[in-house]
């Protein structure tokens, strides 16, 4: 199942597409007011079947808005996604130069990482679905 992960926020919204085989072909950060317009083309392009929305800031509002798209939408616990997203960011973008000598836990990403948090939200949702089907 291809899932759209969404990390809602008041100033920016992270979005990531997670395919059935675990690949992430798309990540982006959008402004909340343009979210629906930005997401609509992704639905067809990646054949998204469900939307997973983080339950933090503006989670309910974002869930309601995305529900207008006609796909199954579900709230997902986003506990510790910021820390985990930081780790994921540095795995995908290893520090170079002198920064590679600094412990990664002390490094601050050079850009917002809401798109990596959205990936984690999509992965949690996919794991939850796998758990349901294993029963």
N, C-alpha and C positions, 0 to 999 in steps of 0.2 A: 504494500500500500504506500503510495506517495503522500507525504504529509507536509503541510505548510506549518512551520513553527513560528509563533509570533511572541515577541517579548515586548509587551506594551509599556508605555511610559507617557509622561505628560509632555515632554519636548521631543522625544524621538521614539521610534518603534523599530525594533530589530526584527528581521524576517529571514527565514532560511527554508529552503526546500530540501527535504530528506526523501530519497528514493527508497524503494523496497529493498534494494541491495546495500543500503547504508551509505550511499554516496550523497554529497551535498553539492549539486550543480549550481546553486544560486544562493547568495547571501547579500543582504543589503540593509541599509538603515533609511527609513522614511520618516517624514513628518506625520504626526497623527492625523492632521486634517486631510492629507492626500492618500491615506492608507488604502481605502477602497479602490480608488482609481489606479493606484500602483499595483495592487494585488490582482485585479481582474485579468490582465493579460497573462499572468503567471499560471492561473488556474488551467487554462487551455494548453499553454505551452508545455507545462510539465505534467499535465493530466492529474492534478491534485485531487485526492479523494476525501481528505479530511483536514481539518484545521485544529491545531493545538495552541491554546492561548495561555500564557503565564498568568497566574492568579494574583499578581502583585498590583502595583499602581495602575489604575485605570483598566484593570483586567475585565471587570464586569461590563463596562462601557464598550470596550473593544470587542469582547465576545458577542455582545448584542449587535454591534455594527457588522461584524463579519458574518453573523448569522443570516444577514440579508442576502448573502451570496448563494444560499441554497445548499450548502455543503454541511455535513455533520461538523459541529464545533464543540470542543470540549476544553474545560479548564484543567490546567496541569499545575501541580505544585512547583514553584520555582525556587524553593529553598536552596541556597548556596550556589545558584547558577552564576552569580557574578564571579565568585572565586574560581569555579570550574571553567567558566568562559575565559578567564584570564589564562589559565593553564592551557586550554585548547588553542587560544590565540598564539601563545608562544611555541606550541608544538608545530603549528602551521607556519609561523614566522619566527624562526629561531633568531635570537639576538646575534648581532655581528660586532666586529671590532671589540673595543674594551668592554662593551655591555655584556658580552658572553661570559665574562668573569664574575658578574654580579649574580647572586642567587636569584633565580626566577621569581621567588616569592617577594622579592624587594623591587622588582621591575614594574613599571607602570606602562601599559600599552600606549603607543603614540597616537591612538585614535580610539573613538568609542568602540566597545565590543558587544553591543546589543545584538548584532547579527550572530555572534557565536553563542550568546545566551539563548537566542531563538533556536539555534541548532540543538542545543541541549534539551530544550523544551520539547522539540519534535522527537528527539531520541527517547525521552522519558515516556512520551505518549506511545511510541512504537513498542517499547518494552512492555507497557501496560497492556497493549493489545495482544502481544505475544503471550503474556501471562493468562489472559482470558481464553485464548484459543488452546492453550495447553491443558485446560481443565476438562 
